[in-house]
Amino acid sequence: MLDFHVVLDKERNAFNIVGKNVKYYRLSKGFSQKQLADRCEKIDRSKISDIENAKEDFMFSTLLEISDGLNITLTDLITDHGDEFYTSVDRT
């Protein structure tokens, strides 16, 4: 029997990982949310914010647009790099 709570937890975790990665790479490149949105077609600043905060469900094409806008690979965007990785960017 399929446990839907497990499926939802895995989906939520995937959204959190993508959100952390978008924020990490955006900040590491010195982009504001608006600047990243401007580098992507059909994505606005609020969508970037929602993705970073795991509040937005997204399509594969959105991930491709964001990875292109950040000049990173899709693998970079979807990989959980571990907590220490995310603390290495200057958030000022």
N, C-alpha and C positions, 0 to 999 in steps of 0.2 A: 504494500500500500504506500502511495506517495504522501509524504508529509509536507504539506504546503507551507508550514512554518519554516522548515529547512530551506525550501526553495526561495521563499521571500527573504530570509536572512542572507542567503548567498547573493541574491539580486541586490539587496541593500548594500552589502559589502562591496560589490562590483561598482555601484554608483559612487560609494565613498572613495574607492581607490582612484577612479577616473577623476573625480572632483579634486582630490588632493594633488594628483599629477598635473591637471590643468593649472591649478593655482601655483604649484611649485615652478613649473616651466615658464609660466607667464611672468612671475616675479623674477626668476633667474635671468630672464631676458629684458627685464626693466619695463615691461608693458603694463599699462593699466588695463582694466577689463574693457574699456571703450576702445583702446588701441588694438587689442586682440580682436575684438568684434569687427573693427574696421578692416582687418586683414582677412576676414572670413566672409564668404558670401552668405546672405540670408540668415545671419546670426547677429543678434543685437546684444548690448551690454547686459541686459537683464537675464538673458538666456545663459550667458557666460557665468554670471553670478549664481543662478539656479543650479547649473551643473557643478560648479565648485562647491556648493553647499549641499549636494546630493538631493536637491529638491526637484530636479528635472529628469524625466525620462527622455532619452535621446535616441536618435536613429544612427545607424552605422555611418551614413553620409555626413552627419554632424561631426562625428569623431574624426572622419577623414578631413573635413574642413578645418577643424581645430588643430589637428596634427600638422597640416600644411601651414596654417597660420603661425604656428610656433616653430616650424621648420624642424620637427622631430618625427620619429617613426610612430606608427600606430602602436607598435609594441611598447615603446616608451610610455605612451599614454595609458595603456591598460595594465601595465605590470605593477604589482605591489612591490615597491623597492625597500620597504621596511622603514620604521619610524625614524631612525637616525638619518636616513637620506633626506627626509623632508625638513629636518631642522638645519640643514646646511645652507639654506638660501637666506640672504639678507632681506628681511621683511619691512625695512624702513622705506 
